[in-house]
Amino acid sequence: MRHPLPGATFLVTGGGSGIGRLLSLRAADEGAHVVIWDLSASAGESVRDEIRARGGHADSYAIDVTDREAVKTAAEVVGPVDILVNNAGVVTGKRLLDATEEEIERTFDVNVMALYWTTRAFLGGMIERRHGAVMTVSSAAGLVGVAKQTDYSASKFAAFGFAESLRAELAKDATGVDSLVACPFYIDTGMFAGVRTKVPRLLPILDQDYAAGRILTAIVEGRQQLVMPRMVGVIPAARLLPVKLFDRVMNLFGVNDTMDAFTGRGRDLPDTTGPAVR
Ligand SMILES: NC(=O)c1ccc[n+]([C@@H]2O[C@H](COP(=O)([O-])OP(=O)(O)OC[C@H]3O[C@@H](n4cnc5c(N)ncnc54)[C@H](O)[C@@H]3O)[C@@H](O)[C@H]2O)c1
């Protein structure tokens, strides 16, 4: 099913920076009415203003997507949405014993539980209107576990399972609504600052403009699963190998060394009243 952008209401969680920001700008350029939901009021508003300055339509709301009640209230204010992009995400980037309990919980609250709150807020309307799309941004880490990502990778496996189960459910009920999922390798947005790739030809750190462009095209074309770069698509087949061999192949490609020099950007904290967190 195609999901044309002109005239569509396109809501992006985490639309204030990185991939969410680029998706917002591009969707607005294509004629969508963009709604940005971000923890950072200032980041969301600055993208909204950028879109308006280019002659596009955009609104921005400071929302913590982990806050169930806030999500319900904001969804009522926004009204019908044609395309929902579950993009907001956080990463800890620490060994299991180095992460705090709060960090682990936050990863699951943002990367997993919020998917339920935002999608439930808009899916009923999409089903009633018999059209719409929910794009969930998972990760290559949603296909393979990675050292220093016990929380992040597990949360992205959950996001993948969420999107796949939803796809099956929506198709089984012939709803006319799509559940799409994206599994990108690392992207140069700063969220994963410091990560390295051992085999840049096969597993390049993706350019954020390229990644956002591919995700937007996947939405418009109703592509159910986007995995990038292509090499990441080999992971499910590699699982046919005995586990010892699978691990050796992942190590050969340096997958478990990618996080060695990770610095990231630190935690995203609510910023609904003051200036940007970063
Ligand atoms: N950057 C990468 O290497 C990479 C790779 C694969 C997948 N992803 C996924 O892509 C998505 C976007 O990543 P990015 O690199 O653009 O990250 P980013 O850090 O640049 O942007 C994330 C945005 O989400 C917002 N956010 C965080 N918690 C929130 C909350 N509770 N409520 C509302 N907004 C919240 C932040 O304020 C920020 O604007 C994430 O889901 C991430 O896990 C990123």
The ligand as an SDF file (V2000), in Angstrom:
LIG
                    3D

 44 48  0  0  0  0  0  0  0  0999 V2000
   21.7860    6.9350   15.2910 N   0  0  0  0  0  0  0  0  0  0  0  0
   21.9450    5.6430   15.0700 C   0  0  0  0  0  0  0  0  0  0  0  0
   23.0760    5.1370   14.8840 O   0  0  0  0  0  0  0  0  0  0  0  0
   20.7420    4.7270   15.0040 C   0  0  0  0  0  0  0  0  0  0  0  0
   20.8860    3.4550   14.4270 C   0  0  0  0  0  0  0  0  0  0  0  0
   19.7830    2.6110   14.3840 C   0  0  0  0  0  0  0  0  0  0  0  0
   18.5730    3.0250   14.8710 C   0  0  0  0  0  0  0  0  0  0  0  0
   18.4750    4.2690   15.4250 N   0  0  0  0  0  0  0  0  0  0  0  0
   17.1860    4.6690   15.9780 C   0  0  0  0  0  0  0  0  0  0  0  0
   16.7150    5.7710   15.2190 O   0  0  0  0  0  0  0  0  0  0  0  0
   15.9010    6.5920   16.0390 C   0  0  0  0  0  0  0  0  0  0  0  0
   16.3570    8.0300   15.9180 C   0  0  0  0  0  0  0  0  0  0  0  0
   17.7020    8.1040   16.3380 O   0  0  0  0  0  0  0  0  0  0  0  0
   18.6100    9.4100   16.1440 P   0  0  0  0  0  0  0  0  0  0  0  0
   19.9650    8.9190   15.8290 O   0  0  0  0  0  0  0  0  0  0  0  0
   17.9280   10.3600   15.2560 O   0  0  0  0  0  0  0  0  0  0  0  0
   18.6270    9.9240   17.6550 O   0  0  0  0  0  0  0  0  0  0  0  0
   18.6410   11.4210   18.2480 P   0  0  0  0  0  0  0  0  0  0  0  0
   19.1770   11.2670   19.6300 O   0  0  0  0  0  0  0  0  0  0  0  0
   19.3150   12.3510   17.3180 O   0  0  0  0  0  0  0  0  0  0  0  0
   17.1050   11.8030   18.3030 O   0  0  0  0  0  0  0  0  0  0  0  0
   16.2300   11.2050   19.2070 C   0  0  0  0  0  0  0  0  0  0  0  0
   15.1570   12.2150   19.5440 C   0  0  0  0  0  0  0  0  0  0  0  0
   14.2270   11.5520   20.4060 O   0  0  0  0  0  0  0  0  0  0  0  0
   13.8550   12.4660   21.4320 C   0  0  0  0  0  0  0  0  0  0  0  0
   13.4060   11.7290   22.5930 N   0  0  0  0  0  0  0  0  0  0  0  0
   14.1420   10.9570   23.4310 C   0  0  0  0  0  0  0  0  0  0  0  0
   13.3760   10.4900   24.4260 N   0  0  0  0  0  0  0  0  0  0  0  0
   12.1260   10.9620   24.2050 C   0  0  0  0  0  0  0  0  0  0  0  0
   10.8990   10.8460   24.8970 C   0  0  0  0  0  0  0  0  0  0  0  0
   10.8160   10.1420   26.0320 N   0  0  0  0  0  0  0  0  0  0  0  0
    9.8110   11.4860   24.3950 N   0  0  0  0  0  0  0  0  0  0  0  0
    9.8830   12.2190   23.2660 C   0  0  0  0  0  0  0  0  0  0  0  0
   11.0320   12.3690   22.5720 N   0  0  0  0  0  0  0  0  0  0  0  0
   12.1400   11.7500   23.0330 C   0  0  0  0  0  0  0  0  0  0  0  0
   15.1140   13.2710   21.7110 C   0  0  0  0  0  0  0  0  0  0  0  0
   14.8260   14.5030   22.3620 O   0  0  0  0  0  0  0  0  0  0  0  0
   15.6700   13.4490   20.2950 C   0  0  0  0  0  0  0  0  0  0  0  0
   15.1810   14.6230   19.7000 O   0  0  0  0  0  0  0  0  0  0  0  0
   16.0050    6.0210   17.4570 C   0  0  0  0  0  0  0  0  0  0  0  0
   14.8970    5.1980   17.7070 O   0  0  0  0  0  0  0  0  0  0  0  0
   17.2570    5.1820   17.3910 C   0  0  0  0  0  0  0  0  0  0  0  0
   17.2480    4.1410   18.3520 O   0  0  0  0  0  0  0  0  0  0  0  0
   19.5110    5.1340   15.4850 C   0  0  0  0  0  0  0  0  0  0  0  0
  1  2  1  0
  2  3  2  0
  2  4  1  0
  4  5  1  0
  4 44  2  0
  5  6  2  0
  6  7  1  0
  7  8  2  0
  8  9  1  0
  8 44  1  0
  9 10  1  0
  9 42  1  0
 10 11  1  0
 11 12  1  0
 11 40  1  0
 12 13  1  0
 13 14  1  0
 14 15  2  0
 14 16  1  0
 14 17  1  0
 17 18  1  0
 18 19  2  0
 18 20  1  0
 18 21  1  0
 21 22  1  0
 22 23  1  0
 23 24  1  0
 23 38  1  0
 24 25  1  0
 25 26  1  0
 25 36  1  0
 26 27  1  0
 26 35  1  0
 27 28  2  0
 28 29  1  0
 29 30  1  0
 29 35  2  0
 30 31  1  0
 30 32  2  0
 32 33  1  0
 33 34  2  0
 34 35  1  0
 36 37  1  0
 36 38  1  0
 38 39  1  0
 40 41  1  0
 40 42  1  0
 42 43  1  0
M  CHG  2   8   1  16  -1
M  END
$$$$
